[in-house]
Amino acid sequence: MNPPVDNEKKWVALNPRERRVLGVLAEKGKTTPEYYPLTIAAIVTGSNQKSNRDPVTNYDADDIEEVLQGLRKKGAVIMVEGSGRVVRWKHTLYDWLKVTKVELAVMAELLLRGAQSEGDLRQRASRMEPLPDLPALQAILESLAAKDLIVYLSPPGVRRGVVVTHNLYPPHELDREKSRLAANPVVEDEPERPARVAPTRPEPTPQASPDELASIRAELAALRDQVSALSDEVKELKSALGV
């Protein structure tokens, strides 16, 4: 006889500090599993990391300790003892959110950076789990939307530049995000018009399509984020090892 399926919703709305800490725990659990679970010092460093974060923060150990205790009461993290009785922390998001590995990678990026376009989100989440193309991400987003974990901020029917965010905001914050996007909608780049030339001159070089330009820009942004993230992680490891 199969065990009963637990469909009860466990997650609740989170404040900005809680979202940042959970995003860091999920991210580091995937990108540096050899150093996971994390110490408070490592969580401080990861939370204040300048790459793959929006906004950049300046939390200290007391801030993080307070956040972790709050998340512990909500069931989103647990405390474990590492070697030498060093206290470490790990998330319980697979059970708390009831998500798969790839879904957690997408949620982690949204927790770390907030609202973003599908193209940017795919590039950034791909550093944690494979998302070979936009349709692969869109399938994950549909699954997360069915679980009420993400919100589409773009108007229905929009096909390019679709913006999504997580649904772990308190209501007033989510309303603010919707208003912000409405005031500053994402607009795909228009192709440049070729200059008017005399018939005897060579034809202008064909311009890349808007989709190609957007894809190239997203890939470049993701590469910059990855290089910066790796640099920050190396510094974090050196700090933890006392090098």
Secondary structure, 3 states (H helix, E strand, C coil): CCCCCCCCCCCCCCCHHHHHHHHHHHHHHHHCHHHCCECHHHHHHHHCCCCCCCCCCCCCHHHHHHHHHHHHHHCCEEEEECHHHCEEEEECHHHHHHCCHHHHHHHHHHHHHCCEEHHHHHHHHCCCCCCCCHHHHHHHHHHHHHCCCEEECCCCCCCCCCEEEECCCCHHHHHHHHHHHHHCCCCCCCCCCCCCCCCCCCCCCCCCCHHHHHHHHHHHHHHHHHHHHHHHHHHHHHHHHCC
